Amino acid sequence: MPHRHRIALTLAVAIIGVLPLFTLTSLAGRRPLAGAFSDTSLCLQWDIRGVWQTQQGNGYKPVMTFSQSGTALSGSAVLTPAEAASAGYTGTHGSITGTLIGDKLDIVVTWPPRANGSVPRGRYTGTVSQGQIAGAATSLETPAAAAVTWSGTGPAGCVDAIGGSGPGAGTPGMSTLPGEGERAALRLYYHAGRADYLSTATTHGAQDAQSQGYVFLGIQGQISTVQRAGMVPLKLYFGTARGDFFSTCTSTGESNALAAGYTLVRTEGYVYPSQQPGTIPLRLWYHDGLGDNFTTASDAEDGRASAAGYRYVRIECYIWPAGTPVQTPQPTPIHSPTPQATASPSPPPIATPAPSPTPTPDFDAGRPVLPPRLGTELGPVDLARFCRDNASEPVPPETASGQWWCAASEDDYWAADPAYACRQTYKDPIAVARQRDPNDSNSWVCYHGDAPPPPKPSAPGWPDPYRF
């Protein structure tokens, strides 16, 4: 096992740096689309792998090299010897962990320890655009310290875009995958403040979701942009009282939505009411306490809904999986979809739930109900498995309160951040971690959005665990 002094760590106080990790549909292996995008295009996921020249408002200029797998980022940050000496570090190389979800970058840089043994860490957040990152850096050692500006230039490619005229932009609302001229990607978004899931396949839907603060979770599948024989429209409704978007393609769902005071936003595209070769079900779930409808298209999404206290309602329709080969039916099109509203309303925070717009189905009454409120416990996290899932070997801490590390090679180590591990394990973009037992390095537990106060340390010097 390599010595700890060989570990290339990540960022700190004088320099500064951060954290999330999560993806429902991995973009791993998809290379960025070449070329620039027009001002009217909308990139849903950037890829920034490569070398970036960055600079901070306090004069430091770390050179960052990013590797990217889906939305997960790793890599290294390098200072000049003079900068490292000025910051008091015992080395020049730090390690990077974090995420890039859409255009929102959030990383933590852990630098080599200082002479006194302290490990400096910094959080960097920013917005990615064509060839640029702009944001801020803060110290995780001294959270009360003022943030400094941070920016950088380097390679940025879009791996998922809609709208505009640049490469990959294509027809509004269309997938960028080759040969899918009649398919649109059905994208899943989530708003933590409203506890609302939104599925949309149009340019307007994606723009509205991003402008209203929804987080892009992944691509659920594909739907048709042209109505052909046997297809029905997938309609998006909105309930102002609940702040809830609701996708339906059944007469029952439409009647219940209108009866509950929902308004039609637009037709998102076209789907099959019964299963066809190569299609998968789009299921409807409903949460009585939150008044939220959630349509799912995978076992992982079904598990997330069930664990969060949603109850299964029915199969709404059938769609194509993401990235399936195109076998477009040949009958003459009936008509192309015409949006019935150009922008969705801006819903207020969730109000007192009205009666459910969907009928109560048969459901396992014994299933535990865990509403997705801030602080809800998601479950434990296995940091050793987290390392192996990211092509690295786990290096357990030498003490119960020490740091786990993941070793990609003998000389390439990176910090195993429990919060990142929670977000990857439970596919929750705002998950946080808390060490339940300060004397047990395997007792990390994941929570939705916030964690309860830490237990009283049983030994002096136990550091406060991650809380973001």
C-alpha positions as CSV (number, residue, x, y, z in Angstrom):
1,M,0.0,0.0,0.0
2,P,1.4,3.4,-0.9
3,H,2.4,5.8,1.8
4,R,-0.1,8.6,2.7
5,H,2.5,11.3,1.8
6,R,2.2,10.1,-1.8
7,I,-1.5,11.0,-1.9
8,A,-2.4,13.8,-4.3
9,L,-5.1,15.6,-2.4
10,T,-7.5,18.6,-3.1
11,L,-8.0,22.3,-2.2
12,A,-8.1,24.6,0.9
13,V,-8.4,27.8,3.1
14,A,-6.0,30.2,1.3
15,I,-6.9,28.6,-2.0
16,I,-10.5,27.4,-1.6
17,G,-13.0,24.7,-3.2
18,V,-16.9,21.7,-2.9
19,L,-19.2,18.8,-3.6
20,P,-22.5,16.8,-5.1
21,L,-22.8,13.5,-7.0
22,F,-25.8,12.0,-8.6
23,T,-27.3,10.7,-11.9
24,L,-30.3,8.7,-12.8
25,T,-29.2,8.1,-16.4
26,S,-25.4,8.0,-16.8
27,L,-23.8,9.9,-19.6
28,A,-20.6,8.0,-19.1
29,G,-18.8,7.4,-22.4
30,R,-20.6,10.0,-24.4
31,R,-18.1,12.4,-25.9
32,P,-18.9,16.1,-26.1
33,L,-20.4,17.4,-29.4
34,A,-17.9,19.5,-31.3
35,G,-18.3,23.2,-32.1
36,A,-19.9,26.2,-30.5
37,F,-23.6,26.7,-29.7
38,S,-25.7,29.5,-30.8
39,D,-27.1,32.0,-28.2
40,T,-30.6,30.4,-28.6
41,S,-29.5,26.9,-27.9
42,L,-30.0,25.1,-24.5
43,C,-27.4,22.7,-23.3
44,L,-28.7,20.3,-20.7
45,Q,-25.4,18.6,-19.9
46,W,-21.8,19.8,-20.3
47,D,-18.6,17.8,-20.4
48,I,-15.4,19.6,-19.2
49,R,-12.8,16.8,-19.3
50,G,-9.4,18.3,-19.9
51,V,-7.1,21.0,-18.6
52,W,-8.5,24.3,-17.3
53,Q,-6.5,27.4,-16.4
54,T,-8.3,29.0,-13.4
55,Q,-7.7,32.0,-11.2
56,Q,-9.1,33.2,-7.9
57,G,-9.8,36.7,-6.6
58,N,-7.1,36.2,-4.0
59,G,-4.3,35.8,-6.6
60,Y,-4.0,32.0,-6.7
61,K,-4.1,30.3,-10.1
62,P,-4.6,26.6,-9.8
63,V,-4.4,24.5,-13.0
64,M,-7.2,22.0,-12.9
65,T,-7.4,18.8,-14.9
66,F,-10.9,17.2,-15.0
67,S,-12.0,13.6,-15.7
68,Q,-15.7,13.2,-16.1
69,S,-18.0,10.2,-16.0
70,G,-21.6,11.1,-16.5
71,T,-22.1,13.9,-14.0
72,A,-19.3,12.8,-11.7
73,L,-16.0,14.8,-11.7
74,S,-12.6,13.8,-10.5
75,G,-9.1,15.0,-11.2
76,S,-6.2,17.1,-9.9
77,A,-5.4,20.7,-9.1
78,V,-1.9,22.0,-9.3
79,L,-0.3,25.1,-7.8
80,T,3.2,26.6,-8.5
81,P,5.8,25.9,-5.8
82,A,5.6,29.5,-4.8
83,E,1.9,29.4,-4.4
84,A,2.0,26.2,-2.4
85,A,4.6,27.7,-0.1
86,S,2.6,30.9,0.3
87,A,-0.4,28.8,1.3
88,G,1.6,26.7,3.7
89,Y,1.1,23.4,1.9
90,T,3.6,20.5,1.9
91,G,3.0,19.8,-1.8
92,T,1.7,21.3,-5.0
93,H,-0.9,18.7,-6.1
94,G,-4.5,18.5,-4.8
95,S,-7.3,16.1,-5.8
96,I,-10.7,17.0,-7.1
97,T,-14.1,15.3,-6.5
98,G,-17.5,16.7,-7.3
99,T,-20.2,16.9,-9.9
100,L,-21.3,18.8,-13.0
101,I,-25.1,18.6,-13.3
102,G,-26.2,20.4,-16.4
103,D,-24.2,23.6,-16.3
104,K,-23.8,23.7,-12.5
105,L,-20.3,22.7,-11.3
106,D,-19.7,21.8,-7.6
107,I,-16.4,20.4,-6.5
108,V,-14.1,20.0,-3.5
109,V,-10.4,20.3,-3.8
110,T,-8.3,18.7,-1.0
111,W,-4.7,20.0,-0.9
112,P,-1.6,18.4,0.6
113,P,-1.5,18.8,4.4
114,R,0.2,21.6,6.1
115,A,3.2,21.2,8.3
116,N,0.9,21.0,11.4
117,G,-1.0,18.1,9.9
118,S,-4.2,20.0,9.0
119,V,-5.7,19.1,5.6
120,P,-6.9,22.2,3.7
121,R,-10.1,21.8,1.6
122,G,-11.9,24.2,-0.6
123,R,-15.3,24.3,-2.3
124,Y,-15.6,25.6,-5.9
125,T,-19.0,26.3,-7.4
126,G,-19.7,27.8,-10.8
127,T,-21.7,27.9,-14.0
128,V,-20.2,26.3,-17.2
129,S,-20.6,27.8,-20.6
130,Q,-18.8,27.4,-23.9
131,G,-15.1,27.3,-22.9
132,Q,-15.7,29.1,-19.6
133,I,-16.5,28.6,-15.9
134,A,-17.5,31.4,-13.6
135,G,-18.3,31.2,-9.9
136,A,-16.9,31.4,-6.4
137,A,-14.6,29.6,-4.0
138,T,-14.9,29.1,-0.3
139,S,-12.9,27.5,2.5
140,L,-14.3,24.4,4.2
141,E,-11.8,24.9,7.0
142,T,-13.2,28.3,7.9
143,P,-16.8,28.5,6.6
144,A,-17.2,32.0,8.0
145,A,-14.5,33.4,5.7
146,A,-15.7,35.4,2.8
147,A,-15.9,33.7,-0.6
148,V,-13.6,34.8,-3.4
149,T,-14.4,35.0,-7.1
150,W,-13.2,32.1,-9.3
151,S,-13.1,31.6,-13.0
152,G,-11.5,29.5,-15.7
153,T,-11.0,28.7,-19.3
154,G,-10.8,25.3,-21.0
155,P,-12.5,22.7,-23.1
156,A,-16.3,22.5,-22.7
157,G,-18.5,20.3,-24.9
158,C,-22.3,19.8,-24.8
159,V,-23.4,16.1,-24.6
160,D,-27.1,16.8,-24.5
161,A,-28.7,19.9,-26.1
162,I,-32.0,21.1,-27.5
163,G,-32.9,24.2,-29.4
164,G,-30.5,26.6,-31.3
165,S,-28.6,25.9,-34.4
166,G,-25.3,24.5,-33.2
167,P,-24.1,20.9,-33.3
168,G,-26.5,18.7,-31.3
169,A,-29.1,21.5,-31.2
170,G,-31.3,20.1,-33.9
171,T,-35.1,20.4,-33.9
172,P,-36.5,21.9,-30.6
173,G,-37.0,19.2,-28.1
174,M,-35.2,16.5,-30.1
175,S,-32.7,14.1,-28.8
176,T,-29.1,14.7,-30.2
177,L,-28.5,10.9,-30.8
178,P,-28.0,10.1,-34.6
179,G,-31.0,9.0,-36.6
180,E,-33.7,9.9,-34.0
181,G,-35.5,12.5,-36.1
182,E,-38.9,11.6,-34.7
183,R,-37.9,11.0,-31.1
184,A,-37.7,13.4,-28.3
185,A,-35.9,12.7,-25.0
186,L,-38.3,12.6,-22.0
187,R,-36.3,14.4,-19.3
188,L,-36.9,14.2,-15.6
189,Y,-36.5,17.2,-13.3
190,Y,-36.9,17.8,-9.6
191,H,-37.5,20.9,-7.4
192,A,-36.5,20.3,-3.8
193,G,-38.3,23.4,-2.5
194,R,-41.6,22.3,-4.0
195,A,-40.9,18.5,-3.7
196,D,-42.1,18.3,-7.3
197,Y,-41.1,16.0,-10.1
198,L,-41.5,17.1,-13.7
199,S,-41.2,15.0,-16.9
200,T,-40.9,17.0,-20.2
201,A,-39.8,16.4,-23.7
202,T,-40.0,19.9,-25.2
203,T,-37.8,22.9,-25.5
204,H,-40.3,25.1,-23.6
205,G,-40.5,22.5,-20.8
206,A,-36.7,22.3,-20.3
207,Q,-36.4,26.1,-20.4
208,D,-39.2,26.5,-17.9
209,A,-37.7,23.8,-15.6
210,Q,-34.3,25.4,-15.5
211,S,-35.6,29.0,-15.1
212,Q,-37.8,27.9,-12.1
213,G,-35.0,26.1,-10.3
214,Y,-35.6,22.5,-11.2
215,V,-32.6,20.2,-11.2
216,F,-32.1,17.9,-14.2
217,L,-32.0,14.3,-13.0
218,G,-31.7,12.3,-16.2
219,I,-33.3,11.0,-19.4
220,Q,-36.2,8.6,-18.7
221,G,-36.8,7.5,-22.3
222,Q,-38.0,8.7,-25.6
223,I,-41.4,9.7,-27.0
224,S,-42.6,10.5,-30.6
225,T,-42.8,14.1,-31.9
226,V,-45.3,13.0,-34.6
227,Q,-48.6,11.4,-33.9
228,R,-48.9,8.1,-35.8
229,A,-51.7,5.6,-35.9
230,G,-52.3,4.1,-32.5
231,M,-50.6,6.8,-30.6
232,V,-52.1,9.2,-28.0
233,P,-50.8,12.5,-26.7
234,L,-48.8,12.8,-23.6
235,K,-50.1,16.0,-21.9
236,L,-48.6,18.1,-19.2
237,Y,-50.9,19.7,-16.6
238,F,-50.2,22.1,-13.7
239,G,-51.9,22.5,-10.4
240,T,-51.4,26.0,-9.0
241,A,-52.6,25.2,-5.5
242,R,-50.1,22.3,-5.1
243,G,-47.3,23.6,-7.3
244,D,-47.5,20.2,-9.1
245,F,-46.7,19.3,-12.7
246,F,-48.7,16.2,-13.8
247,S,-48.0,14.2,-17.0
248,T,-50.8,12.0,-18.3
249,C,-51.9,10.2,-21.4
250,T,-55.1,8.6,-20.2
251,S,-58.7,9.9,-20.1
252,T,-58.9,9.1,-16.4
253,G,-55.8,11.1,-15.6
254,E,-57.0,14.0,-17.7
255,S,-60.5,14.0,-16.1
256,N,-59.0,13.9,-12.6
257,A,-56.6,16.7,-13.4
258,L,-59.3,19.0,-14.6
259,A,-61.6,18.1,-11.7
260,A,-58.8,19.0,-9.3
261,G,-58.3,22.4,-10.9
262,Y,-55.2,21.6,-13.0
263,T,-54.7,23.5,-16.3
264,L,-53.3,22.1,-19.5
265,V,-49.8,23.4,-20.2
266,R,-48.9,21.7,-23.5
267,T,-48.7,18.4,-25.4
268,E,-45.2,17.0,-24.8
269,G,-45.4,14.4,-27.6
270,Y,-47.0,11.1,-28.5
271,V,-46.9,7.6,-26.9
272,Y,-48.6,4.3,-27.1
273,P,-51.6,3.4,-24.8
274,S,-50.6,-0.3,-24.9
275,Q,-47.3,-2.0,-25.0
276,Q,-45.6,-2.3,-28.4
277,P,-42.3,-4.2,-29.2
278,G,-39.3,-2.4,-27.7
279,T,-41.3,-0.1,-25.4
280,I,-41.3,0.3,-21.6
281,P,-44.1,1.4,-19.3
282,L,-44.4,4.9,-18.0
283,R,-45.9,4.6,-14.5
284,L,-47.7,7.1,-12.3
285,W,-47.1,7.5,-8.6
286,Y,-48.7,9.9,-6.2
287,H,-47.8,11.3,-2.7
288,D,-50.9,12.1,-0.6
289,G,-49.0,14.3,1.8
290,L,-47.2,16.4,-0.8
291,G,-49.8,16.4,-3.5
292,D,-47.2,15.4,-6.0
293,N,-47.5,13.2,-9.1
294,F,-44.4,11.4,-10.2
295,T,-44.1,9.5,-13.5
296,T,-41.4,6.8,-13.6
297,A,-39.8,4.7,-16.3
298,S,-37.3,2.5,-14.6
299,D,-36.9,0.2,-11.6
300,A,-34.5,2.8,-10.0
301,E,-37.2,5.5,-10.2
302,D,-39.9,3.1,-9.0
303,G,-37.7,2.3,-6.0
304,R,-37.1,6.0,-5.3
305,A,-40.8,6.8,-5.4
306,S,-41.7,3.9,-3.1
307,A,-39.0,4.7,-0.6
308,A,-40.2,8.3,-0.5
309,G,-43.7,7.4,0.4
310,Y,-45.4,7.6,-3.0
311,R,-48.1,5.1,-3.8
312,Y,-48.4,3.4,-7.2
313,V,-51.4,4.4,-9.3
314,R,-51.2,2.8,-12.7
315,I,-49.4,2.5,-16.0
316,E,-50.0,5.7,-18.0
317,C,-48.6,4.6,-21.3
318,Y,-45.6,3.1,-23.1
319,I,-42.4,4.9,-24.3
320,W,-39.1,3.9,-25.8
321,P,-36.1,3.4,-23.6
322,A,-33.4,6.1,-23.8
323,G,-31.0,5.4,-26.7
324,T,-32.9,2.6,-28.4
325,P,-32.5,2.0,-32.1
326,V,-35.1,3.8,-34.2
327,Q,-37.8,1.7,-35.9
328,T,-40.3,4.3,-36.8
329,P,-43.7,3.1,-37.8
330,Q,-44.6,3.7,-41.4
331,P,-48.3,4.8,-41.5
332,T,-48.9,8.4,-42.6
333,P,-48.7,10.9,-39.7
334,I,-51.9,12.2,-38.4
335,H,-50.5,15.6,-37.4
336,S,-47.5,17.2,-35.6
337,P,-47.8,18.3,-32.0
338,T,-48.9,21.8,-31.5
339,P,-47.9,23.3,-28.1
340,Q,-51.0,24.6,-26.3
341,A,-49.0,27.0,-24.1
342,T,-45.6,28.5,-24.7
343,A,-44.6,28.7,-21.1
344,S,-45.7,27.0,-17.9
345,P,-46.9,29.1,-15.0
346,S,-44.5,29.8,-12.1
347,P,-46.0,27.8,-9.2
348,P,-45.9,29.1,-5.6
349,P,-44.6,26.9,-2.8
350,I,-46.8,23.9,-2.1
351,A,-50.0,24.8,-0.4
352,T,-52.4,22.6,1.6
353,P,-53.0,19.5,-0.5
354,A,-56.4,19.3,-2.2
355,P,-58.0,15.9,-2.9
356,S,-55.9,13.5,-4.9
357,P,-56.4,13.9,-8.7
358,T,-55.8,10.2,-9.1
359,P,-57.8,7.2,-7.8
360,T,-56.5,5.2,-4.9
361,P,-55.0,1.9,-6.2
362,D,-54.4,-1.3,-4.4
363,F,-51.1,-0.9,-2.6
364,D,-49.1,-2.6,0.1
365,A,-50.4,-0.8,3.2
366,G,-47.5,-2.2,5.2
367,R,-44.8,-0.4,3.2
368,P,-43.0,2.2,5.3
369,V,-43.8,5.8,4.4
370,L,-40.8,8.1,4.3
371,P,-41.9,11.5,3.0
372,P,-39.1,13.3,1.1
373,R,-38.9,16.1,3.6
374,L,-35.6,17.7,4.5
375,G,-33.8,15.5,7.0
376,T,-35.5,12.2,5.9
377,E,-33.0,9.3,6.5
378,L,-32.2,7.5,3.2
379,G,-30.1,4.7,4.7
380,P,-26.4,3.8,5.2
381,V,-23.7,4.3,2.6
382,D,-20.9,1.8,1.9
383,L,-17.8,3.9,1.1
384,A,-15.7,0.8,0.1
385,R,-18.3,-0.1,-2.5
386,F,-18.5,3.6,-3.6
387,C,-14.8,3.5,-4.4
388,R,-15.1,0.2,-6.3
389,D,-18.1,1.5,-8.3
390,N,-15.8,4.4,-9.4
391,A,-13.0,2.1,-10.6
392,S,-10.9,2.5,-7.5
393,E,-9.8,0.5,-4.5
394,P,-10.9,1.6,-1.1
395,V,-8.3,2.7,1.5
396,P,-9.9,2.7,5.0
397,P,-9.0,5.4,7.5
398,E,-6.4,4.7,10.1
399,T,-8.7,6.1,12.8
400,A,-12.5,5.9,13.3
401,S,-12.9,9.6,12.5
402,G,-10.3,9.6,9.7
403,Q,-10.7,10.1,5.9
404,W,-11.6,7.3,3.5
405,W,-9.6,7.3,0.3
406,C,-10.1,5.8,-3.2
407,A,-7.0,4.7,-5.1
408,A,-7.3,4.7,-8.8
409,S,-3.6,3.7,-9.0
410,E,-0.6,3.6,-6.7
411,D,0.0,7.3,-7.1
412,D,-3.5,8.5,-7.8
413,Y,-5.7,8.9,-4.7
414,W,-8.8,10.9,-4.2
415,A,-10.9,11.6,-1.1
416,A,-14.0,9.5,-0.7
417,D,-16.6,12.1,0.2
418,P,-19.6,10.5,2.0
419,A,-22.0,13.1,0.7
420,Y,-21.0,12.3,-2.9
421,A,-21.4,8.6,-2.1
422,C,-24.9,9.2,-0.7
423,R,-25.9,11.1,-3.9
424,Q,-24.6,8.3,-6.1
425,T,-26.1,5.5,-4.0
426,Y,-29.5,6.9,-3.5
427,K,-29.7,9.0,-6.7
428,D,-30.6,12.0,-4.7
429,P,-29.0,15.3,-5.9
430,I,-29.2,17.0,-2.5
431,A,-28.3,14.1,-0.2
432,V,-25.9,14.7,2.7
433,A,-24.1,12.4,5.1
434,R,-23.6,12.2,8.8
435,Q,-21.4,9.8,10.8
436,R,-23.8,8.1,13.2
437,D,-21.1,6.8,15.5
438,P,-17.9,8.9,15.7
439,N,-16.0,5.7,16.8
440,D,-17.1,3.7,13.7
441,S,-15.8,4.8,10.3
442,N,-18.4,2.5,8.7
443,S,-21.4,4.3,10.3
444,W,-22.0,7.0,7.7
445,V,-25.7,7.5,7.1
446,C,-27.4,9.4,4.2
447,Y,-30.2,12.0,4.6
448,H,-32.3,14.0,2.1
449,G,-31.2,17.6,2.0
450,D,-30.2,18.0,5.7
451,A,-29.0,16.0,8.6
452,P,-29.9,15.9,12.3
453,P,-27.4,17.5,14.7
454,P,-24.3,15.3,15.2
455,P,-24.0,13.2,18.3
456,K,-21.8,14.5,21.1
457,P,-18.2,13.4,20.4
458,S,-17.0,10.6,22.6
459,A,-13.4,11.6,22.2
460,P,-11.8,15.0,22.0
461,G,-10.7,16.2,18.6
462,W,-13.5,14.4,16.6
463,P,-14.1,16.6,13.6
464,D,-17.6,17.7,12.6
465,P,-18.6,15.5,9.7
466,Y,-19.8,16.7,6.3
467,R,-22.8,18.9,6.4
468,F,-23.7,20.9,3.3
